[in-house]
Amino acid sequence: CFVGLGLGGSPFFIDKNISNIIDEDQLITGHRREAAYYGVHALIIRLSTIMCILSISFVLSTNGWQTYVEDATDPGLIPGLQSLVSWFPAGALAISLIFLALFPLNKARVDEIMEKTLAMENQPREPQE
């Protein structure tokens, strides 16, 4: 149940926050730069995939699984695999909660940004040459 909640809610949460950040950036700079923000998001996703692969490689290689041998499991491998499915995700969760607590856009700030963005979009634009 909790895994589904986390996996199902995270794409919505990330996209919603990126759009809030883009709106705030538009208020500051006067330009919309969605591509830049989604490009950085894609880079972070790729880096997180690399970190996952490196952590799996580290756990398996340091706990007795350099090569696969059928029916021959090193006793040190079991705690390594348990840490891979418990301690590593718990550490990632703790780090993400710290960043989430430091995230400057709260409900009041997002509402303020929305009002300013709507007001800016409703202003008449000067014709471009």
C-alpha positions as CSV (number, residue, x, y, z in Angstrom):
1,C,0.0,0.0,0.0
2,F,2.7,2.5,1.0
3,V,4.9,1.6,-2.0
4,G,2.0,2.3,-4.4
5,L,1.3,5.6,-2.7
6,G,4.9,6.7,-3.0
7,L,5.3,5.5,-6.6
8,G,1.9,6.8,-7.7
9,G,2.1,10.2,-6.1
10,S,5.7,11.2,-6.9
11,P,5.2,11.9,-10.6
12,F,2.3,14.2,-9.9
13,F,4.2,15.9,-7.0
14,I,7.3,16.5,-9.1
15,D,5.5,17.9,-12.1
16,K,3.3,20.2,-9.9
17,N,6.4,21.6,-8.1
18,I,8.3,22.1,-11.4
19,S,5.4,24.2,-12.7
20,N,5.4,26.3,-9.5
21,I,9.1,26.9,-9.8
22,I,8.7,27.8,-13.5
23,D,5.9,30.3,-12.6
24,E,8.1,31.9,-9.9
25,D,11.0,32.1,-12.3
26,Q,8.7,33.8,-14.9
27,L,7.8,36.4,-12.3
28,I,11.5,37.1,-11.5
29,T,12.9,37.0,-15.1
30,G,9.9,37.8,-17.3
31,H,10.6,34.7,-19.4
32,R,9.2,31.2,-19.4
33,R,11.9,28.6,-19.4
34,E,10.1,25.2,-19.1
35,A,12.6,23.4,-21.3
36,A,15.6,24.3,-19.1
37,Y,13.8,23.1,-15.9
38,Y,12.6,19.9,-17.5
39,G,16.1,19.3,-18.9
40,V,17.6,19.6,-15.4
41,H,14.8,17.3,-14.2
42,A,15.7,14.7,-16.8
43,L,19.4,15.0,-15.9
44,I,18.6,14.4,-12.2
45,I,16.5,11.3,-13.1
46,R,19.4,9.9,-15.1
47,L,21.9,10.6,-12.3
48,S,19.5,8.9,-9.8
49,T,19.4,5.8,-12.1
50,I,23.2,5.8,-12.1
51,M,23.3,6.0,-8.3
52,C,20.9,3.1,-8.0
53,I,23.0,0.9,-10.3
54,L,26.2,1.9,-8.5
55,S,24.7,1.1,-5.1
56,I,23.6,-2.3,-6.3
57,S,27.0,-2.9,-7.7
58,F,28.7,-1.8,-4.5
59,V,26.5,-4.0,-2.3
60,L,26.8,-7.1,-4.5
61,S,30.5,-6.8,-5.0
62,T,31.4,-6.2,-1.4
63,N,29.1,-9.0,-0.1
64,G,30.4,-11.9,-1.9
65,W,28.6,-11.9,-5.3
66,Q,31.3,-11.1,-7.9
67,T,30.1,-13.9,-10.2
68,Y,26.9,-15.8,-10.3
69,V,27.2,-19.4,-9.2
70,E,24.0,-21.4,-9.1
71,D,23.1,-22.8,-5.7
72,A,26.1,-21.2,-4.0
73,T,25.1,-18.1,-1.9
74,D,27.7,-16.4,0.3
75,P,26.2,-15.9,3.8
76,G,27.3,-12.3,3.7
77,L,25.1,-11.6,0.7
78,I,21.8,-11.8,2.7
79,P,22.5,-8.8,5.0
80,G,23.8,-6.9,2.0
81,L,20.6,-7.5,0.0
82,Q,18.6,-6.6,3.1
83,S,20.4,-3.3,3.4
84,L,19.8,-2.7,-0.3
85,V,16.0,-2.9,0.2
86,S,15.9,-1.2,3.6
87,W,18.8,1.1,4.6
88,F,19.5,2.5,1.1
89,P,15.9,3.5,0.5
90,A,15.5,4.8,4.1
91,G,18.6,7.0,3.6
92,A,17.3,8.3,0.3
93,L,13.9,9.1,2.0
94,A,15.7,10.9,4.8
95,I,17.7,13.0,2.3
96,S,14.6,13.8,0.3
97,L,12.6,14.8,3.4
98,I,15.4,17.2,4.4
99,F,15.3,18.8,0.9
100,L,11.5,18.9,1.1
101,A,11.6,20.7,4.4
102,L,14.1,23.3,2.9
103,F,11.9,23.8,-0.2
104,P,10.9,27.5,-0.1
105,L,7.5,27.2,-1.9
106,N,4.8,26.6,0.7
107,K,1.0,26.9,0.1
108,A,0.9,30.7,0.8
109,R,3.8,31.4,-1.5
110,V,2.4,29.3,-4.3
111,D,-1.0,31.1,-4.0
112,E,0.8,34.4,-4.2
113,I,2.8,33.3,-7.3
114,M,-0.5,32.1,-8.9
115,E,-2.2,35.4,-8.4
116,K,0.8,37.4,-9.7
117,T,1.1,35.1,-12.7
118,L,-2.5,35.4,-13.6
119,A,-2.4,39.2,-13.3
120,M,0.7,39.3,-15.5
121,E,-0.9,37.1,-18.2
122,N,-4.1,39.2,-18.2
123,Q,-2.2,42.4,-18.9
124,P,-2.4,43.7,-22.5
125,R,0.8,43.0,-24.4
126,E,2.5,45.5,-26.6
127,P,2.8,44.4,-30.3
128,Q,6.2,43.1,-31.3
129,E,8.0,44.5,-34.3
